[in-house]
Amino acid sequence: MKITVDQDKCCGAGSCVLLAPDVFDQRDEDGIVVLLDAEPPESLLATVREAADVCPAGAIALSDEA
């Protein structure tokens, strides 16, 4: 799975960081999402899917391409 984030859509809610801190972070100055790992290990995929699902701005996109 490959992850992309749209920083222009991000509202800085931080739910992705709370769920998957190894994959997502936030910029200190404005709370906008920062992608730490675009292709996380299999063990984190369920958590990453949940983070994408709960993102209030829909800023996280997942694709099956590796």
N, C-alpha and C positions, 0 to 999 in steps of 0.2 A: 504494500500500500504506500502511496505517495501522498503527502500532505502539502497543501498550499494555504497561505493565509492572505487575505485582502486587508491590508492595514488601513485602507481608506474606508472600509466598512466597519472596522472594529470600533466599538463604543467603550472599551476599557473596563468591561464588567469583571473580568478576571476569573470567570468560572473555568476556563480552560486551564489556567495555571493551577488552580486549586485541585483539579482532577488529574492533570498530567504535567507535573512540574519538570519532569525530565524532557518533555517535548516542547512545552510552551513557557515563555516568560513574558514580562511586560517591561516596556521602557519606563525608566524612572521619571522622566519629565512629564509624560502624559498618559501612562498606563496602556498604551497601544501594544497589542500582541507582538511578540518576537518569536519566530519559529527556531527552536534549538536543534531539532532533528526531523528532517523532512521524510526520512524513511526509518521509523523506529522499529525496534525488534518486535517479533510476533507477540511476545508477552504483554506489550503495551497497547495492542491494537483495539481491544474492547474498550479500554479507557479513552483512547483517542476518539473512537467513534462516539462515545458518550459525550465527550467534550464538544465535538462538532454538533451533535444533536441539541445540546443545551445552550449553545452560543446564541445570545439574543439578537445579534446583528447578522448571523449567517456568514461570518467572516472566515470560517474554516471550511475548506473543500478537501474531500478525499477522493482519490482515484485508485484503480486497481493496478495501474502501471507501476513497474518497479524501477 
